[in-house]
């Protein structure tokens, strides 16, 4: 069920991204926006659509925040890949935007995708109640900004220049910003749109996000570059603290499994309706890419 | 009156930016955000506050979109100054962010200021009616994105790599995106917040934005680097088409004056209440920085 719905989420977002960018013409920046926002697992969009389904939010409304979060995620990857940031030449098995075009186009395409995310959540078709649209915008801004995703990035960079490697609690805080904030936003969207309690999904997403990052650190060691589609082993080579360096490979795997159990427990109020989200949690730590 | 109110707008925005960034801690990225968003003429914030005043919107609400537009403007300058973009070392007479810190910090600080703009317009204190907040977000996203400001930037870059210099109509379209879209958003905010007709202020801002850009091109030729606080003569040296290269220096001045007359005419419905906006229009073409 999960795989089918993940694929379905990916198809829907692909179509909707094409739709919202249809009137933007054929400038290199717009081509780069389309290129950078194509493909990927679409896990965040899946979380949005599933949490909407749990709360009977119509799919033609939920597609707007699903598209928004994928636009924001795409912008963050384009900027992260820049030579002055992680300097990555490969993403999803393809040349990164600054390699295929140039740095200037990558900066601008990232900026425009960033804005597009906010355009999608504030679009009238996203929800009939403007209070919901304003809420989605405010929470998305907080999750993406200097107290969310950018904070995580900034802590990551600060760690590189600091003398000592990060502790477990520091790296947990870093990842809560870098990955966790957008995961949490995605998973709670349905509850926000239905004006329902966000607590269970918040707990689910918090554990899921951390498990996702631990799995990423494990993939960085054990993964197959071909399947993952990006350079691996960079963190270990750079001597950076990761969950694996701090907990050991087995310790990291045990911790990830415990987090997934937590995540699944949090879904109890939704009964079997949340089975796809449970499968997603198990997928997150068993994926090979 | 205009100078007093412009100074007042600058002071208010300065205070409010400090307030909204107060809880962000002391990371280099946050320091860079504060540095990049300090100073400047604050013309966009002034436009927001004046259009709010014209429509009896309380100043403690209007300060939110005023701060938002200055955060967005600051982000655009930080990214424009990057080596891969305009490669400017000086801004407002001070080292640019990537010079004072590094490129990575500049990319991230710009990104976080970008997000902060959307956080400000969707903040509950910005307006009691969430429909207004959602509207401000949607229109800001459209003005800043790939059909507004980023479009202008992209056209500017495309022009540099194209063989032939731009025509007058091409450069007018470019500037309508690059400067005009955010000017128009700023000047119409008060009408949007009061649910009033935005047409007169839209007409005002359209002429004002274009006149502003023509004045910029004139300053690039006639200005004093010390006063302007950034490198001058770059466009002429690069053989780029500007309003001055296309219309001649006198022709550009005549055109700018005609646009300012248009802008002032558009304000007729507001009578003498709009005198500060009229003064602002005259300032835009007489400024030396």
Interface residues (C-beta under 8 A of the other chain):
Chain A: X21 X23 X24 X27 X28 X29 X30 X33 X75 X79 X82 X84 X85 X102 X103 X104 X105 X107 X108 X110 X111 X112 X114 X115 X116 X118 X119 X121 X122 X123 X124 X129 X130 X131 X133 X134 X135 X137 X138 X140 X141 X142 X144 X145 X146 X147 X150 X151 X153 X154 X155 X157 X158
Chain B: X21 X23 X24 X27 X28 X29 X30 X33 X75 X79 X82 X84 X85 X102 X103 X104 X105 X107 X108 X110 X111 X112 X114 X115 X116 X118 X119 X121 X122 X123 X124 X129 X130 X131 X133 X134 X135 X137 X138 X140 X141 X142 X144 X145 X146 X147 X150 X151 X153 X154 X155 X157 X158
